[in-house]
């Protein structure tokens, strides 16, 4: 069961929010992909963003992570400005700087390093917080060796956390599909995030794998004190795990509330869930 519903956007004090987005807009030429969206992520919550293909969900993700710069609007994360404006020019923090602040993400299409081991894929995520330079590696300085030992130890801990204990030496591309999804989450966790962005984490999974992944995501909040923003087309996952659901259509918010409220919303039922889902 999901936790108690969290309040709607705009109803909580800033101190209770991990992410606060206001009037966020993204235009690509004459196409408005996201239009004046207000969106909050309360600390410790699991929030889902749903909508049809092309609704603007991944575009919104990409503005939080610094991959895209908004055309207008503001986004703050844990008190830090992810987007600033100088005159008419908008600027976003670079993705690596966003990651350093504590935002980790996965992708709709798995983006692992296929010919690297599972352990080394995890260690890639750790590098954002390591301090050694290339010359430290050339000279094999003690500080570099200590960081290398730490990255191996931490990587093995994360493999165990995501259920891949003992498979660290397997190339990522040789893992079963569901394990690749878990590995990608492990790499995101290696960045030590406060907020985990998951873009369709159960895509391509069978019902058993989906149930296991749903339980795993839920456990991460408790075990690691994470907040989670989820894009997911499987409504069983969305309704079963979310504290709050926000619905986008053509880049605009058309509904927001608890899973039960969104499930009963006529526009959402007809456009996204189908009438059969509402009657289940």
PyMOL commands that set and color helices and strands:
alter all, ss='L'
color gray80, all
select helices_A, chain A and resi 14-16+57-65+95-101+118-129+134-139+142-161+172-174+177-190+207-224+235-241+259-264+266-273+275-279
alter helices_A, ss='H'
color red, helices_A
select strands_A, chain A and resi 17-28+31-42+46-50+72-77+80-81+83-86+89-92+103-105+195-199+227-231+244-249+252-257
alter strands_A, ss='S'
color yellow, strands_A
deselect
rebuild
show_as cartoon
